[in-house]
């Protein structure tokens, strides 16, 4: 009788944990939108401004201000997001070097996180594989419509395909982390479908930087899970088979992209720079002069005119003036926000790494995977300057860092 009662109590407790009340749904609205609505078009993330306020009001109404006080005083990650928000406000006023998208992203996530109850993070994390699945479905639909149905050139996509496929790579590595570590058959099946959708979205988007970022992230995550002795080799083979099959399915797109890349490399070898790769090399070279002009706080909105002045004097090539940024997050931040801005950026992407030792294998592998995606993607683009990938980054890192620590 005692064992039956214990089983019954355990079942009741499980139902209680899984059941989500109306006020909890309202609090979680911003997170749900991160994995769905914000992926529709370039402005859809702005709905989170209203949703984060609704979440804040609901949380205060239900739990009072104790959650806000606890999060602000105890959670170092949330404190750092607050510092990033203050720094974006400062740079916006000082030299206008921050995009409105970045400012909104930090504000939205800070307002949401300070009022987010820790006990809800477990529920969200328990269902994170479903959220990743939803986002992969949205992204696959978006990329197929643009590439195959509307025949839109990549340059005319409503959301820039490079940051969009950075999100695809992020969702893909999240699903791989579940596949390689989860013991639940249902979770594995959902994650397998998520990887199929997100990886195909990445391939269709034809962005080389995010693709390279996913390969590097996959390599690191496999090594990490293997050292933790939880790597499922059969599932890893499934991931590789799906990746190869997806590339074969979209072989016409991939072949053309590979051919363009080979031509660009050959052009550079012959001394030419009239390619996207060559343009990046020229931009990175020209940044040396801008970096040393104002190394502490950066040039801000003066950077473009300073580059044009250098080009008019023949110091750098004229072609470099047509670009609004340096196609490298680290260089772009150093030029426009100086050493202070770069230090803050590095803390944003290094601090989560210091917390891996406190996490179980699944959240630790996911944090590591997401970090590598953004580290590598930042070499050829500026993902932290785009609202949607920045919001996805903060959301996934936050959900994983909020998980219970090891005893």
C-alpha positions, 0 to 999 in steps of 0.5 A: 500500500505504501509503494502504491501511495508513493507511485500515486503521489509521484504521478500527481506531482508530475501532473502538477509540474507539467500543468501550466497555469494561465498566468504562467503562459502570460509570463512565458509569452516572450519566450514563445515568440522568440521561437516562433513569431520573431522569425517571420519578418525583420520587424516581428521581434518588436512585438516582444516589447509589448509581450515583455511588459505583459510578462513583467506585469503578470509576474509582479501581480502573481509573485510580487517584487520579490522575483525582481529583487532576487534576480537583480541581486543574485543572478550575475548573468542578468546583472550582466545583461543589465550592464550591456543594456546600460552600455548600449544606451551610453554608446547610443548617446555618445557616438551613435554606434549601437543599432536600434535593434541591439538596444531593443533586444537588450531592453526586451530581454532584461525586462523579461529576465528580471521578472522571470521566476526560476521555477518556470525555467525548469518547465520551459527547459523541459519543453525546450525541444518543442520550442526548437522544433517550432522555430525550425518549422518556421525557418524552413518555411521562410527559407523555402518560400524565399528561395523556391516559391518566391524566387527571391535573391538572397539580397532581397530577403526581408531578414538578412539571410546571414543572421537568419541562418545563424539562428538556423545553425543555433537551433540545429546544434541545440537539437543535436545536443538533445539527440546526443544526450537524451534518454527519452525516445520522444525527445530524440524523435522530435529533436531529429525532425528539428535537426532535419528542418533547421539544417535544411533551412541553413543549407537553403540560406547558402550562408558560408559563415553560419555553416562553418560555425555549425561544423565547428560547434558540432565538432566541439559538442561531440568531443564534450559529450564523448568526454562526459561518456554520454555520446550516442554514436548511432545518433551521431551517424544519423546526424551525419546521414541527414546532413549529407542527404540534405546537401544532396537534395539541395545539390544544385544550390550548394554546387553553385555556391561552392563554385562561386567560392572557388572562383572567389578564392582563385580571384584572390590568389591572382591578386583580385579582390572583386568578390565578397571574400575579397571585400571582407579582406580589404575591410579588415585591412582598412580597420587598422587605421580606424582602430587606432584613431579612437582606441578606447571608446571608438569612432561610432558614427564618425567611422564611415566618414573617417573611412571615406577620408582615408579613401580620398587620400589613397590610404585605403581602397575606395571600394571599402567605403560602400560597406556599413560594417566590417563583416567581423563582429570583433573588428566592427565593435573595436572600431565603433566602440573601442576597447571598452565595447570589445571587452563587454562583448567578450564578457558576453560570450565568455562568461557563460563558458565559466559556468559550464562546470556548474551545469549538467551535461545537456545544458552545458553542451547546449551552452557550449554549442551556442557559444561556438556558433556565435564565436565562429559566425562573428568572424565573418558577420555581426550577429550581435548587432542584429536583434533576432540572433541576439535575442535567440542567443540571450534566450538559450544561454539564459534558459540553460544557465537557469537550470539547477546546479549540481549538488 
